[in-house]
Amino acid sequence: MGVRIGTTVDGQAAGFDTSSARPLLLVGDVGRGKTTTARYLTRWWLANTRRHAHVYAQAPSEWADLRCEPAHPDQLDEPIGCDCRPGACLVVVDDMDLLDDERLALLPVGRARTVLTSHGGNSLAGRALLATDIACLGLVRPENADPAEAAVLDGQGRLDWPMGTVAVIPDLRGPIDFPCHRWQAPAGAWMAAAMNPTATTSREDAS
Ligand SMILES: [Zn+2]
């Protein structure tokens, strides 16, 4: 099944195919909702308590309210997901620009669900991951669009995005999906953390 994250420029629903091991890459300029969308997908995935997530983020504390043990990309040093139950695993990298190709090769691309974010542009040029079969969505905002985004909204492609990137206007998200710090964690998340001592420990380590 798919989890909707927004609407394409021509009005179609766009989202994450949770039945596919094809990685989802979210690209976009700063402030377009890459982390927010990745958090939303992770929260959705974790709503089923039989599933888990491996999260690598530049700011692990922004993920401290979710039932996972967020780590910095520097801590990614061995293959992920090899011992995980098939279908239970989601790997999130926010953002992949922090990882060289050698580290990206440790991801279970094609074996488990993977969500990556990137600012796009030069950081993606020549990356090995783009040679694999990925779904790439480019996040744009409809209001106050800059010239490159205005062109995308007119149905033109962007040269700094991978070939075949589909432009998406993300759905509006509630506060629970925005990057979070432990002192901002909603009451529900604190309760979930209290019931999961592992998560509480990582929350304290996170900052
Ligand atoms: Zn796993």
Boltz pocket constraint, residues with backbone or C-beta under 6 A from the ligand:
constraints:
  - pocket:
      binder: B
      contacts: [[A, 52], [A, 53], [A, 54], [A, 81], [A, 84], [A, 85], [A, 88], [A, 89], [A, 90]]
      max_distance: 6.0
